[in-house]
Amino acid sequence: MVAQIDYPLILNSEIFSLVILPLLIFSARILDVSLGTIRIILISKGLKNFAPIFGFFEVLVWILAIGQIIQNIDNMFLYIAYAGGFAMGTFIGIKIENRLSLGLVVLRVITRKDASKLIKLFKHQHHGFTLVEAEGPSGPVHIIFSVVHRRALKEVVTDIKRFNPHAFYTIEDARFASLGIFASKSPWEIARNRLIISTLKSTRKGK
């Protein structure tokens, strides 16, 4: 004989109110805040087509969570779970975004040391760049501008430090880049970038 579960009894029990329901609110809050954090980051990166999808599920989960709190407004454990889920969701959302490495960044390197080796490395790894000779407080310097994918940023910064540990560099988010040369992981992507650039050059010459 299969034992029947008395769901109304479980839902009205003290364990459900003090333990299970707060854990559900905590988990729901983590989910909706994580989705909200990613949604805001997507908008800041210019990926607006995906933001409404995350926004839909974010609000849906939030309505379910806040609905339970209103139904159990005297349960203080739900308030603690709600606030704790918000804090944890923000943390997890940032971690997820760092893992995804979305978007582009503008890298600016200023060095007094000869930058020829670093330039050769940029060319070898198919990083687009612009080299400018300038004057600094202590004499001539080289300024290198480059737009790179965030997923490749760590590797590029490591190369900069390897060639010149004392180089000054800054990193800024780039919402959009009209055209550029980016390091690719596959030969097909490298060939595609070169084909696009050569086509554009031929079109301009034809004009």
KAVEN-V416990 format. One record per residue. N is the residue number from 0. SS is DSSP state (alpha for helix, beta for strand, coil for the rest). PHI is phi in whole degrees, -180 to 180 (* if undefined). BURIAL is I if it has 24 or more other C-alpha atoms within 12 Angstrom, else O. Layout:
BEGIN
n=[N & N]
ss=[SS & SS]
phi=[PHI & PHI]
burial=[BURIAL & BURIAL]
END
This chain:
BEGIN
n=[0 & 1 & 2 & 3 & 4 & 5 & 6 & 7 & 8 & 9 & 10 & 11 & 12 & 13 & 14 & 15 & 16 & 17 & 18 & 19 & 20 & 21 & 22 & 23 & 24 & 25 & 26 & 27 & 28 & 29 & 30 & 31 & 32 & 33 & 34 & 35 & 36 & 37 & 38 & 39 & 40 & 41 & 42 & 43 & 44 & 45 & 46 & 47 & 48 & 49 & 50 & 51 & 52 & 53 & 54 & 55 & 56 & 57 & 58 & 59 & 60 & 61 & 62 & 63 & 64 & 65 & 66 & 67 & 68 & 69 & 70 & 71 & 72 & 73 & 74 & 75 & 76 & 77 & 78 & 79 & 80 & 81 & 82 & 83 & 84 & 85 & 86 & 87 & 88 & 89 & 90 & 91 & 92 & 93 & 94 & 95 & 96 & 97 & 98 & 99 & 100 & 101 & 102 & 103 & 104 & 105 & 106 & 107 & 108 & 109 & 110 & 111 & 112 & 113 & 114 & 115 & 116 & 117 & 118 & 119 & 120 & 121 & 122 & 123 & 124 & 125 & 126 & 127 & 128 & 129 & 130 & 131 & 132 & 133 & 134 & 135 & 136 & 137 & 138 & 139 & 140 & 141 & 142 & 143 & 144 & 145 & 146 & 147 & 148 & 149 & 150 & 151 & 152 & 153 & 154 & 155 & 156 & 157 & 158 & 159 & 160 & 161 & 162 & 163 & 164 & 165 & 166 & 167 & 168 & 169 & 170 & 171 & 172 & 173 & 174 & 175 & 176 & 177 & 178 & 179 & 180 & 181 & 182 & 183 & 184 & 185 & 186 & 187 & 188 & 189 & 190 & 191 & 192 & 193 & 194 & 195 & 196 & 197 & 198 & 199 & 200 & 201 & 202 & 203 & 204 & 205 & 206]
ss=[coil & coil & coil & coil & coil & coil & alpha & alpha & alpha & alpha & alpha & coil & coil & alpha & alpha & alpha & alpha & alpha & alpha & alpha & alpha & alpha & alpha & alpha & alpha & alpha & alpha & alpha & alpha & alpha & alpha & alpha & alpha & alpha & alpha & alpha & alpha & alpha & alpha & alpha & alpha & alpha & alpha & alpha & coil & coil & coil & alpha & alpha & alpha & alpha & alpha & alpha & alpha & alpha & alpha & alpha & alpha & alpha & alpha & alpha & alpha & alpha & alpha & alpha & alpha & alpha & alpha & alpha & alpha & alpha & coil & coil & coil & coil & alpha & alpha & alpha & alpha & alpha & alpha & alpha & alpha & alpha & alpha & alpha & alpha & alpha & alpha & alpha & alpha & alpha & alpha & alpha & alpha & alpha & alpha & alpha & alpha & alpha & coil & coil & coil & beta & beta & beta & beta & beta & beta & beta & beta & coil & coil & coil & coil & alpha & alpha & alpha & alpha & alpha & alpha & alpha & alpha & alpha & coil & coil & coil & coil & coil & beta & beta & beta & beta & beta & beta & beta & coil & coil & beta & beta & beta & beta & beta & beta & beta & beta & beta & beta & beta & alpha & alpha & alpha & alpha & alpha & alpha & alpha & alpha & alpha & alpha & alpha & alpha & alpha & alpha & coil & coil & coil & coil & beta & beta & beta & beta & beta & beta & beta & coil & coil & coil & coil & coil & coil & coil & coil & coil & coil & coil & coil & alpha & alpha & alpha & alpha & alpha & alpha & alpha & alpha & alpha & alpha & alpha & alpha & alpha & alpha & alpha & alpha & alpha & alpha & alpha & alpha & coil]
phi=[* & -85 & -73 & -90 & -91 & -89 & -63 & -58 & -67 & -66 & -66 & -97 & -79 & -70 & -63 & -65 & -71 & -97 & -124 & -66 & -63 & -60 & -66 & -66 & -65 & -60 & -68 & -63 & -68 & -59 & -65 & -73 & -73 & -61 & -63 & -66 & -63 & -65 & -61 & -65 & -66 & -62 & -65 & -66 & -89 & 84 & -93 & -76 & -69 & -90 & -60 & -61 & -65 & -65 & -63 & -60 & -70 & -60 & -69 & -60 & -66 & -63 & -62 & -63 & -69 & -68 & -64 & -67 & -67 & -65 & -70 & -125 & -66 & -88 & -87 & -69 & -64 & -69 & -66 & -65 & -64 & -64 & -68 & -64 & -66 & -63 & -63 & -67 & -64 & -62 & -63 & -67 & -61 & -66 & -63 & -64 & -63 & -65 & -68 & -71 & 52 & -81 & 85 & -118 & -132 & -98 & -107 & -123 & -117 & -121 & -141 & -85 & -75 & -56 & -98 & -63 & -67 & -66 & -63 & -61 & -67 & -59 & -64 & -63 & -92 & 65 & -92 & -71 & -158 & -133 & -106 & -129 & -91 & -140 & -118 & -110 & -59 & -107 & 127 & -64 & -138 & -112 & -115 & -115 & -106 & -152 & -111 & -130 & -70 & -61 & -67 & -100 & -64 & -59 & -66 & -65 & -63 & -62 & -66 & -62 & -67 & -69 & -82 & -152 & -62 & -99 & -69 & -96 & -142 & -129 & -131 & -132 & -71 & -119 & -75 & -156 & -133 & -68 & -161 & -167 & -111 & -122 & -65 & -116 & -88 & -127 & -59 & -63 & -67 & -64 & -64 & -65 & -61 & -66 & -65 & -62 & -66 & -66 & -65 & -64 & -64 & -65 & -64 & -66 & -66 & -64 & -71]
burial=[O & O & O & O & O & O & O & O & O & O & O & O & O & O & O & O & I & O & O & O & I & I & I & I & I & I & I & I & I & I & I & I & I & I & I & I & I & I & I & I & I & I & O & O & I & O & O & O & O & O & O & O & O & I & I & O & I & I & I & O & I & I & O & O & I & I & O & I & I & O & O & O & O & O & O & O & I & I & I & O & I & I & I & I & I & I & O & I & I & I & O & I & I & I & O & O & I & O & O & O & O & I & I & I & I & I & I & I & I & I & I & I & I & O & I & O & O & I & I & O & O & I & O & O & I & I & I & I & I & O & I & O & O & O & O & O & O & O & O & O & O & I & I & I & I & I & I & I & I & I & O & I & I & O & O & I & I & O & O & I & O & O & I & O & O & O & I & O & I & O & I & O & I & O & O & O & O & O & O & I & I & I & I & O & O & O & O & O & O & O & O & O & O & O & O & O & O & O & O & O & O & O & O & O & O & O & O]
END
